[in-house]
Amino acid sequence: MLISINAAGRQSTKIMPYLSIEGLVLDSFIEQIVADHMTRNIKTVARGLTLRELGDLFEREDHNTYPVTENGQVVGLVSKFDHLACFIFTPARMMPHYDELMRRTVGDVMTSEYIYVGMDTRLTRVLQLMVDHRIRSMPVIDGDQRLVGIISREDVMRALQRYTGSGAPLTR
């Protein structure tokens, strides 16, 4: 609604409806939550998986990050970045024998402090977290601290396209 204010600064009794197509489209994206856009069928890995096995998994599957689970709980994340970082060698960090390096486990290289979201988190919050922390995906955890999905940049981009691109549904 658009409320008219007269020159004296008093609210006019005339209230005009204000409808913006752009506003409706943006409003529909703003209302979207993780549960409606996350990937539910996700693959997890265990701490004991070797770097060799992890590398094979990254090559076979088109994932950037895997949640690391133990007894049904997410204990960390392991990404392609974590895997690649193992191969950086500097004068202060001597190169181990290749076979020894490939026997290291996910538990050795995973990120144990991570950002996660709930199923009812708005996509606008997810987008803000992804941009602020430069992350590609986040686990979705339910009220019982169980993994129920993952939300990725691609999921958010699809939602943005659907709700703000051409042919976006106009719902209110």
N, CA, C and O of each residue as an XYZ file, in Angstrom:
688
protein
N       0.839     -1.175      0.000
C       0.000      0.000      0.000
C       0.885      1.239      0.000
O       1.935      1.273      0.641
N       0.449      2.233     -0.716
C       1.140      3.510     -0.747
C       0.281      4.505      0.003
O      -0.882      4.717     -0.343
N       0.839      5.104      1.010
C       0.094      6.081      1.803
C       0.571      7.458      1.396
O       1.768      7.743      1.415
N      -0.356      8.297      1.035
C      -0.047      9.638      0.581
C       0.095     10.574      1.780
O      -0.736     10.556      2.688
N       1.135     11.379      1.781
C       1.339     12.383      2.819
C       1.148     13.738      2.159
O       1.780     14.025      1.142
N       0.275     14.584      2.730
C       0.024     15.889      2.106
C       1.122     16.882      2.474
O       2.006     16.582      3.276
N       1.050     18.049      1.884
C       2.095     19.057      2.065
C       2.271     19.455      3.523
O       3.368     19.842      3.925
N       1.228     19.369      4.308
C       1.328     19.738      5.720
C       1.953     18.624      6.556
O       2.156     18.783      7.760
N       2.251     17.511      5.923
C       2.874     16.414      6.632
C       1.888     15.490      7.292
O       2.282     14.588      8.030
N       0.597     15.698      7.038
C      -0.419     14.823      7.624
C      -0.773     13.720      6.650
O      -0.779     13.916      5.435
N      -1.064     12.565      7.200
C      -1.447     11.429      6.374
C      -2.803     11.700      5.733
O      -3.746     12.113      6.409
N      -2.893     11.472      4.463
C      -4.146     11.640      3.737
C      -5.055     10.460      4.029
O      -4.594      9.356      4.318
N      -6.324     10.704      3.951
C      -7.275      9.621      4.165
C      -7.341      8.709      2.944
O      -7.933      7.631      3.000
N      -6.745      9.136      1.864
C      -6.758      8.339      0.635
C      -5.594      7.349      0.679
O      -4.433      7.754      0.744
N      -5.894      6.090      0.646
C      -4.867      5.051      0.624
C      -4.945      4.369     -0.726
O      -5.989      3.843     -1.112
N      -3.833      4.382     -1.439
C      -3.809      3.826     -2.791
C      -3.071      2.494     -2.773
O      -1.997      2.392     -2.179
N      -3.625      1.483     -3.409
C      -2.882      0.216     -3.486
C      -1.658      0.397     -4.376
O      -1.722      1.053     -5.415
N      -0.551     -0.191     -3.956
C       0.681     -0.106     -4.725
C       1.123     -1.531     -5.048
O       1.339     -2.336     -4.143
N       1.252     -1.832     -6.299
C       1.623     -3.177     -6.720
C       2.768     -3.090     -7.700
O       2.643     -2.457     -8.749
N       3.854     -3.699     -7.382
C       5.014     -3.709     -8.253
C       5.321     -5.143     -8.629
O       5.482     -6.005     -7.765
N       5.399     -5.388     -9.915
C       5.746     -6.743    -10.374
C       7.123     -7.119     -9.835
O       7.321     -8.236     -9.356
N       8.074     -6.189     -9.913
C       9.422     -6.483     -9.410
C       9.377     -6.805     -7.921
O      10.072     -7.708     -7.454
N       8.557     -6.063     -7.175
C       8.435     -6.303     -5.744
C       7.865     -7.665     -5.438
O       8.318     -8.341     -4.515
N       6.861     -8.078     -6.219
C       6.279     -9.414     -6.015
C       7.298    -10.500     -6.295
O       7.396    -11.475     -5.550
N       8.059    -10.334     -7.370
C       9.070    -11.339     -7.729
C      10.128    -11.416     -6.640
O      10.489    -12.509     -6.202
N      10.625    -10.272     -6.200
C      11.634    -10.259     -5.157
C      11.065    -10.803     -3.849
O      11.732    -11.568     -3.152
N       9.832    -10.411     -3.515
C       9.192    -10.932     -2.312
C       9.112    -12.458     -2.352
O       9.321    -13.116     -1.333
N       8.814    -13.014     -3.505
C       8.684    -14.471     -3.586
C      10.027    -15.154     -3.342
O      10.060    -16.237     -2.757
N      11.139    -14.550     -3.777
C      12.448    -15.129     -3.475
C      12.764    -14.961     -1.989
O      13.259    -15.888     -1.348
N      12.483    -13.799     -1.453
C      12.782    -13.512     -0.043
C      12.086    -14.502      0.882
O      12.600    -14.801      1.960
N      10.947    -15.005      0.489
C      10.174    -15.930      1.317
C      10.669    -17.373      1.228
O      10.211    -18.217      1.999
N      11.580    -17.679      0.321
C      12.024    -19.057      0.111
C      12.903    -19.545      1.263
O      13.713    -18.796      1.809
N      12.723    -20.821      1.617
C      13.516    -21.430      2.690
C      14.318    -22.616      2.158
O      14.029    -23.156      1.090
N      15.302    -22.994      2.908
C      16.231    -24.069      2.544
C      15.510    -25.375      2.219
O      15.853    -26.039      1.241
N      14.524    -25.750      3.019
C      13.845    -27.046      2.853
C      13.302    -27.245      1.445
O      13.218    -28.379      0.973
N      12.934    -26.167      0.769
C      12.347    -26.271     -0.560
C      13.379    -26.301     -1.684
O      13.011    -26.490     -2.843
N      14.651    -26.121     -1.370
C      15.669    -26.013     -2.425
C      16.921    -26.845     -2.176
O      17.780    -26.926     -3.055
N      17.049    -27.458     -1.020
C      18.262    -28.217     -0.689
C      18.289    -29.557     -1.423
O      17.271    -30.040     -1.919
N      19.465    -30.128     -1.474
C      19.642    -31.477     -1.995
C      19.501    -32.418     -0.806
O      20.229    -32.305      0.181
N      18.563    -33.339     -0.912
C      18.272    -34.229      0.223
C      19.064    -35.535      0.184
O      19.462    -36.050      1.229
N      19.288    -36.058     -0.979
C      19.999    -37.329     -1.114
C      21.490    -37.032     -1.223
O      22.008    -36.808     -2.317
N      22.169    -37.033     -0.093
C      23.574    -36.650     -0.096
C      24.464    -37.803      0.342
O      24.056    -38.701      1.078
N      25.673    -37.737     -0.135
C      26.669    -38.742      0.221
C      27.552    -38.157      1.318
O      27.944    -36.991      1.260
N      27.853    -38.967      2.298
C      28.745    -38.562      3.379
C      29.966    -39.468      3.367
O      29.978    -40.511      2.715
N      30.986    -39.054      4.096
C      32.183    -39.874      4.228
C      32.517    -40.020      5.710
O      32.055    -39.246      6.548
N      33.324    -41.023      6.008
C      33.771    -41.272      7.380
C      35.177    -40.724      7.565
O      35.915    -40.541      6.597
N      35.540    -40.464      8.812
C      36.875    -39.951      9.134
C      37.993    -40.848      8.632
O      39.066    -40.367      8.268
N      37.746    -42.148      8.611
C      38.789    -43.110      8.268
C      39.060    -43.262      6.784
O      39.989    -43.977      6.408
N      38.286    -42.620      5.934
C      38.509    -42.703      4.483
C      39.880    -42.118      4.160
O      40.233    -41.056      4.672
N      40.653    -42.795      3.321
C      41.997    -42.298      2.996
C      41.921    -41.200      1.937
O      40.915    -41.062      1.241
N      42.992    -40.428      1.827
C      43.049    -39.394      0.791
C      42.972    -40.005     -0.600
O      42.401    -39.399     -1.508
N      43.529    -41.180     -0.779
C      43.436    -41.858     -2.072
C      41.966    -42.142     -2.396
O      41.504    -41.869     -3.504
N      41.241    -42.690     -1.424
C      39.816    -42.990     -1.630
C      39.001    -41.713     -1.828
O      38.081    -41.676     -2.645
N      39.344    -40.669     -1.076
C      38.657    -39.388     -1.221
C      38.891    -38.807     -2.616
O      37.960    -38.309     -3.249
N      40.121    -38.871     -3.086
C      40.438    -38.380     -4.429
C      39.644    -39.126     -5.489
O      39.135    -38.520     -6.432
N      39.538    -40.445     -5.334
C      38.745    -41.249     -6.269
C      37.279    -40.833     -6.222
O      36.618    -40.755     -7.258
N      36.780    -40.569     -5.037
C      35.388    -40.151     -4.868
C      35.142    -38.799     -5.539
O      34.135    -38.622     -6.225
N      36.048    -37.854     -5.348
C      35.912    -36.550     -5.996
C      35.937    -36.695     -7.520
O      35.239    -35.973     -8.231
N      36.737    -37.623     -8.005
C      36.813    -37.820     -9.461
C      35.531    -38.456    -10.019
O      35.089    -38.101    -11.111
N      34.944    -39.382     -9.280
C      33.727    -40.081     -9.732
C      32.468    -39.232     -9.621
O      31.593    -39.294    -10.484
N      32.380    -38.445     -8.565
C      31.145    -37.710     -8.265
C      31.379    -36.215     -8.437
O      32.489    -35.725     -8.230
N      30.358    -35.514     -8.806
C      30.472    -34.076     -9.041
C      30.102    -33.300     -7.785
O      29.137    -32.536     -7.776
N      30.882    -33.505     -6.720
C      30.652    -32.788     -5.470
C      31.921    -32.038     -5.108
O      33.028    -32.488     -5.401
N      31.750    -30.901     -4.473
C      32.891    -30.132     -4.011
C      33.206    -30.424     -2.550
O      34.353    -30.318     -2.118
N      32.175    -30.792     -1.795
C      32.319    -31.000     -0.349
C      31.505    -32.208      0.092
O      30.419    -32.466     -0.429
N      32.037    -32.935      1.044
C      31.298    -34.039      1.668
C      31.212    -33.790      3.171
O      32.212    -33.441      3.798
N      30.035    -33.965      3.746
C      29.948    -33.954      5.204
C      30.646    -35.208      5.747
O      30.539    -36.293      5.175
N      31.347    -35.035      6.841
C      32.008    -36.157      7.514
C      31.117    -36.508      8.704
O      30.857    -35.671      9.569
N      30.656    -37.754      8.733
C      29.729    -38.147      9.795
C      30.315    -39.249     10.668
O      31.159    -40.045     10.255
N      29.818    -39.245     11.890
C      30.193    -40.270     12.863
C      28.974    -40.488     13.752
O      28.491    -39.551     14.389
N      28.478    -41.714     13.797
C      27.272    -42.045     14.575
C      26.085    -41.153     14.219
O      25.318    -40.746     15.092
N      25.941    -40.852     12.920
C      24.819    -40.059     12.445
C      24.950    -38.563     12.647
O      24.063    -37.808     12.249
N      26.029    -38.124     13.253
C      26.261    -36.699     13.507
C      27.332    -36.175     12.548
O      28.289    -36.878     12.225
N      27.156    -34.937     12.103
C      28.179    -34.310     11.265
C      29.296    -33.826     12.183
O      29.059    -33.049     13.109
N      30.508    -34.290     11.921
C      31.654    -33.901     12.746
C      32.606    -32.982     11.989
O      33.577    -32.478     12.555
N      32.322    -32.768     10.708
C      33.175    -31.893      9.920
C      32.782    -31.933      8.464
O      31.828    -32.603      8.071
N      33.541    -31.197      7.672
C      33.381    -31.182      6.224
C      34.741    -31.400      5.599
O      35.763    -30.990      6.149
N      34.750    -32.048      4.446
C      35.994    -32.189      3.697
C      35.699    -31.786      2.255
O      34.738    -32.255      1.644
N      36.542    -30.910      1.732
C      36.318    -30.362      0.398
C      37.484    -30.691     -0.528
O      38.518    -31.205     -0.101
N      37.290    -30.387     -1.787
C      38.383    -30.536     -2.753
C      39.555    -29.658     -2.340
O      40.714    -30.035     -2.509
N      39.247    -28.492     -1.802
C      40.290    -27.592     -1.324
C      41.120    -28.261     -0.223
O      42.349    -28.199     -0.246
N      40.444    -28.903      0.742
C      41.155    -29.606      1.816
C      42.060    -30.685      1.238
O      43.194    -30.866      1.681
N      41.544    -31.395      0.247
C      42.316    -32.466     -0.395
C      43.538    -31.894     -1.110
O      44.651    -32.393     -0.946
N      43.323    -30.846     -1.900
C      44.430    -30.249     -2.649
C      45.477    -29.613     -1.740
O      46.667    -29.628     -2.056
N      45.040    -29.057     -0.616
C      45.969    -28.395      0.305
C      47.027    -29.358      0.841
O      48.099    -28.927      1.267
N      46.736    -30.640      0.823
C      47.704    -31.639      1.299
C      48.927    -31.722      0.387
O      49.973    -32.227      0.797
N      48.804    -31.236     -0.826
C      49.877    -31.366     -1.808
C      50.718    -30.104     -1.934
O      51.550    -30.010     -2.836
N      50.520    -29.134     -1.049
C      51.328    -27.920     -1.050
C      52.595    -28.201     -0.248
O      52.539    -28.644      0.900
N      53.717    -27.937     -0.869
C      54.985    -28.179     -0.195
C      55.814    -26.901     -0.221
O      55.946    -26.250     -1.257
N      56.352    -26.566      0.900
C      57.198    -25.381      1.050
C      58.502    -25.816      1.708
O      58.612    -26.950      2.174
N      59.489    -24.927      1.751
C      60.732    -25.297      2.443
C      60.486    -25.690      3.904
O      61.222    -26.505      4.459
N      59.467    -25.121      4.516
C      59.172    -25.450      5.908
C      58.381    -26.747      6.034
O      58.262    -27.309      7.122
N      57.854    -27.205      4.934
C      57.018    -28.413      4.957
C      57.570    -29.398      3.928
O      57.333    -29.254      2.728
N      58.289    -30.376      4.399
C      58.951    -31.333      3.514
C      57.926    -32.248      2.854
O      56.888    -32.565      3.435
N      58.233    -32.659      1.646
C      57.332    -33.525      0.896
C      57.425    -34.958      1.433
O      58.496    -35.565      1.411
N      56.296    -35.492      1.915
C      56.322    -36.894      2.361
C      56.278    -37.821      1.144
O      55.984    -37.393      0.027
N      56.566    -39.053      1.377
C      56.457    -40.052      0.327
C      55.000    -40.098     -0.135
O      54.087    -40.038      0.689
N      54.780    -40.205     -1.438
C      53.432    -40.143     -1.999
C      52.491    -41.171     -1.362
O      51.363    -40.831     -1.003
N      52.934    -42.408     -1.218
C      52.075    -43.441     -0.634
C      51.712    -43.111      0.812
O      50.596    -43.375      1.260
N      52.666    -42.535      1.531
C      52.392    -42.128      2.909
C      51.336    -41.020      2.936
O      50.421    -41.048      3.758
N      51.466    -40.068      2.054
C      50.498    -38.978      1.961
C      49.099    -39.506      1.635
O      48.117    -39.057      2.226
N      49.005    -40.434      0.721
C      47.709    -40.959      0.290
C      47.058    -41.855      1.344
O      45.871    -42.165      1.247
N      47.838    -42.274      2.362
C      47.264    -43.055      3.470
C      46.694    -42.174      4.572
O      46.010    -42.662      5.473
N      46.975    -40.875      4.500
C      46.355    -39.967      5.480
C      44.843    -40.092      5.342
O      44.343    -40.528      4.305
N      44.114    -39.709      6.390
C      42.664    -39.900      6.359
C      41.916    -38.566      6.319
O      42.480    -37.497      6.550
N      40.643    -38.676      6.020
C      39.760    -37.508      6.024
C      39.826    -36.820      7.388
O      39.827    -35.592      7.464
N      39.880    -37.605      8.458
C      39.964    -37.035      9.802
C      41.185    -36.147      9.993
O      41.167    -35.233     10.819
N      42.246    -36.408      9.237
C      43.473    -35.598      9.326
C      43.327    -34.247      8.633
O      43.978    -33.280      9.028
N      42.484    -34.164      7.607
C      42.445    -32.957      6.769
C      41.106    -32.216      6.786
O      41.011    -31.110      6.254
N      40.083    -32.801      7.382
C      38.753    -32.187      7.345
C      38.708    -30.886      8.143
O      39.569    -30.616      8.980
N      37.702    -30.108      7.864
C      37.432    -28.884      8.614
C      36.400    -29.230      9.677
O      35.264    -29.576      9.355
N      36.795    -29.138     10.944
C      35.868    -29.540     12.008
C      34.977    -28.393     12.487
O      33.960    -28.634     13.137
N      35.342    -27.163     12.175
C      34.490    -26.016     12.486
C      33.861    -25.567     11.177
O      34.564    -25.183     10.242
N      32.549    -25.614     11.115
C      31.865    -25.320      9.864
C      30.556    -24.589     10.132
O      30.040    -24.593     11.249
N      30.042    -23.974      9.104
C      28.770    -23.259      9.182
C      27.689    -24.178      8.638
O      27.854    -24.801      7.589
N      26.579    -24.254      9.367
C      25.451    -25.052      8.887
C      24.177    -24.232      9.031
O      24.149    -23.219      9.730
N      23.132    -24.682      8.364
C      21.841    -24.010      8.425
C      20.756    -25.032      8.732
O      20.965    -26.239      8.614
N      19.594    -24.524      9.127
C      18.434    -25.371      9.372
C      17.509    -25.371      8.166
O      17.680    -24.581      7.239
N      16.538    -26.254      8.186
C      15.611    -26.382      7.067
C      14.747    -25.138      6.884
O      14.302    -24.852      5.773
N      14.511    -24.408      7.948
C      13.650    -23.225      7.861
C      14.430    -21.929      7.642
O      13.844    -20.846      7.664
N      15.737    -22.027      7.431
C      16.554    -20.846      7.161
C      16.171    -20.269      5.799
O      16.006    -21.012      4.832
N      16.031    -18.969      5.724
C      15.689    -18.310      4.463
C      16.895    -18.329      3.524
O      18.042    -18.246      3.964
N      16.616    -18.441      2.231
C      17.697    -18.465      1.241
C      18.493    -17.165      1.238
O      19.677    -17.170      0.901
N      17.867    -16.063      1.605
C      18.604    -14.805      1.671
C      19.714    -14.889      2.721
O      20.790    -14.324      2.523
N      19.470    -15.583      3.827
C      20.486    -15.772      4.861
C      21.584    -16.705      4.355
O      22.768    -16.471      4.595
N      21.184    -17.757      3.658
C      22.159    -18.690      3.077
C      23.078    -17.943      2.114
O      24.297    -18.104      2.150
N      22.480    -17.132      1.261
C      23.255    -16.362      0.293
C      24.236    -15.438      1.004
O      25.394    -15.332      0.601
N      23.779    -14.773      2.054
C      24.660    -13.884      2.815
C      25.834    -14.660      3.418
O      26.974    -14.202      3.350
N      25.567    -15.822      4.005
C      26.636    -16.636      4.590
C      27.623    -17.102      3.526
O      28.834    -17.078      3.746
N      27.111    -17.522      2.381
C      27.984    -17.993      1.306
C      28.907    -16.888      0.813
O      30.093    -17.125      0.580
N      28.379    -15.704      0.654
C      29.182    -14.582      0.173
C      30.167    -14.122      1.248
O      31.352    -13.942      0.969
N      29.679    -13.931      2.472
C      30.537    -13.445      3.555
C      31.696    -14.382      3.857
O      32.800    -13.929      4.157
N      31.448    -15.702      3.777
C      32.478    -16.678      4.155
C      33.087    -17.409      2.965
O      33.913    -18.308      3.128
N      32.666    -17.009      1.758
C      33.198    -17.601      0.518
C      33.132    -19.131      0.532
O      34.115    -19.821      0.261
N      31.940    -19.633      0.859
C      31.756    -21.082      0.873
C      30.779    -21.495     -0.214
O      29.902    -20.726     -0.607
N      30.941    -22.708     -0.688
C      30.149    -23.201     -1.822
C      28.912    -23.976     -1.397
O      27.923    -24.020     -2.128
N      28.961    -24.580     -0.231
C      27.803    -25.351      0.224
C      27.848    -25.483      1.741
O      28.895    -25.331      2.370
N      26.677    -25.773      2.308
C      26.573    -25.919      3.758
C      25.672    -27.098      4.076
O      24.688    -27.332      3.374
N      25.994    -27.843      5.124
C      25.092    -28.904      5.547
C      23.810    -28.304      6.132
O      23.814    -27.211      6.698
N      22.724    -29.048      5.978
C      21.440    -28.668      6.569
C      21.188    -29.654      7.707
O      21.126    -30.864      7.491
N      21.046    -29.126      8.912
C      20.917    -29.940     10.116
C      19.534    -29.723     10.713
O      19.057    -28.590     10.776
N      18.882    -30.805     11.153
C      17.551    -30.670     11.760
C      17.668    -30.401     13.261
O      18.772    -30.282     13.792
N      16.528    -30.308     13.935
C      16.488    -30.007     15.360
C      17.165    -31.042     16.240
O      17.563    -30.733     17.364
N      17.304    -32.281     15.739
C      17.976    -33.343     16.482
C      19.461    -33.430     16.142
O      20.132    -34.407     16.475
N      19.962    -32.387     15.473
C      21.369    -32.320     15.056
C      21.732    -33.417     14.053
O      22.878    -33.866     14.004
N      20.767    -33.837     13.266
C      20.994    -34.846     12.220
C      21.079    -34.176     10.864
O      20.376    -33.200     10.601
N      21.929    -34.691     10.012
C      22.084    -34.200      8.649
C      20.855    -34.574      7.827
O      20.486    -35.746      7.755
N      20.225    -33.583      7.212
C      19.044    -33.848      6.384
C      19.243    -33.411      4.934
O      18.400    -33.693      4.083
N      20.348    -32.726      4.646
C      20.592    -32.289      3.282
C      21.795    -31.385      3.201
O      22.538    -31.204      4.166
N      21.963    -30.822      2.023
C      23.030    -29.851      1.793
C      22.462    -28.788      0.868
O      21.692    -29.097     -0.041
N      22.840    -27.543      1.098
C      22.413    -26.445      0.232
C      23.675    -25.878     -0.419
O      24.640    -25.534      0.264
N      23.649    -25.788     -1.732
C      24.828    -25.354     -2.471
C      24.562    -24.042     -3.200
O      23.424    -23.582     -3.294
N      25.630    -23.457     -3.708
C      25.490    -22.245     -4.527
C      24.554    -22.512     -5.703
O      23.723    -21.674     -6.054
N      24.701    -23.675     -6.296
C      23.862    -24.016     -7.445
C      22.387    -24.053     -7.065
O      21.538    -23.615     -7.842
N      22.071    -24.573     -5.875
C      20.685    -24.600     -5.401
C      20.138    -23.184     -5.252
O      19.007    -22.904     -5.650
N      20.944    -22.295     -4.678
C      20.524    -20.909     -4.485
C      20.390    -20.206     -5.839
O      19.454    -19.435     -6.052
N      21.321    -20.472     -6.742
C      21.255    -19.846     -8.068
C      20.007    -20.297     -8.835
O      19.375    -19.497     -9.525
N      19.661    -21.572     -8.712
C      18.428    -22.057     -9.360
C      17.198    -21.353     -8.795
O      16.294    -20.972     -9.539
N      17.171    -21.184     -7.475
C      16.036    -20.495     -6.840
C      15.990    -19.036     -7.284
O      14.914    -18.514     -7.577
N      17.138    -18.376     -7.336
C      17.174    -16.989     -7.808
C      16.638    -16.887     -9.230
O      15.828    -16.012     -9.536
N      17.087    -17.775    -10.083
C      16.627    -17.765    -11.474
C      15.126    -18.020    -11.549
O      14.411    -17.368    -12.311
N      14.668    -18.954    -10.765
C      13.242    -19.298    -10.799
C      12.368    -18.143    -10.322
O      11.320    -17.866    -10.904
N      12.804    -17.482     -9.271
C      11.960    -16.458     -8.662
C      12.270    -15.033     -9.096
O      11.475    -14.129     -8.843
N      13.405    -14.816     -9.744
C      13.705    -13.463    -10.200
C      13.996    -13.392    -11.687
O      14.110    -12.297    -12.239
N      14.118    -14.534    -12.346
C      14.395    -14.549    -13.780
C      13.121    -14.397    -14.571
O      12.042    -14.213    -14.009
N      13.254    -14.475    -15.882
C      12.081    -14.342    -16.737
C      11.142    -15.515    -16.490
O      11.572    -16.645    -16.258
N       9.860    -15.217    -16.545
C       8.862    -16.243    -16.329
C       8.729    -16.659    -14.886
O       8.214    -17.737    -14.590
N       9.193    -15.806    -13.976
C       9.108    -16.134    -12.543
C       7.659    -16.207    -12.095
O       6.829    -15.416    -12.543
N       7.350    -17.143    -11.220
C       5.972    -17.225    -10.718
C       5.655    -16.016     -9.848
O       6.473    -15.611     -9.022
N       4.505    -15.457    -10.026
C       4.072    -14.314     -9.225
C       3.086    -14.786     -8.185
O       1.896    -14.930     -8.464
N       3.578    -15.026     -6.996
C       2.709    -15.475     -5.912
C       2.910    -14.571     -4.720
O       3.989    -14.013     -4.519
N       1.907    -14.438     -3.967
C       2.023    -13.622     -2.755
C       1.300    -14.299     -1.638
O       1.269    -13.784     -0.520
